[in-house]
Amino acid sequence: MTRSQPRRRVNAAYSALNLRLTLATFGLVTMTLFAVVAFWVGLAWLGVVCAVLAVVAVVDLIVIQRRRAARHREEPGARHSLFE
């Protein structure tokens, strides 16, 4: 191994995409449910806040999927996680 090659540990996690995917999915589901309940109860301002946070979670899911696809194109055949 030369100095220009990075050192890697065996079985070490190098990407947080799986965690981000899980958290974004959880955020999308919970914020959508909270928005529906808030609008149903009559708290429109809280429903709008929760709906905006749900949209943020959707955007994050799109970014995550694009990064996972790019990683798959760079290293075809490699399995990086349980989700791929």
Sequence and secondary structure as in RCSB ss.txt:
>XXXX:A:sequence
MTRSQPRRRVNAAYSALNLRLTLATFGLVTMTLFAVVAFWVGLAWLGVVCAVLAVVAVVDLIVIQRRRAARHREE
PGARHSLFE
>XXXX:A:secstr
  TTS    TT     HHHHHHHHHHHHHHHHHHHHHHHHHT HHHHHHHHHHHHHHHHHHHHHHHHHHHHHHHS
TT   SS  
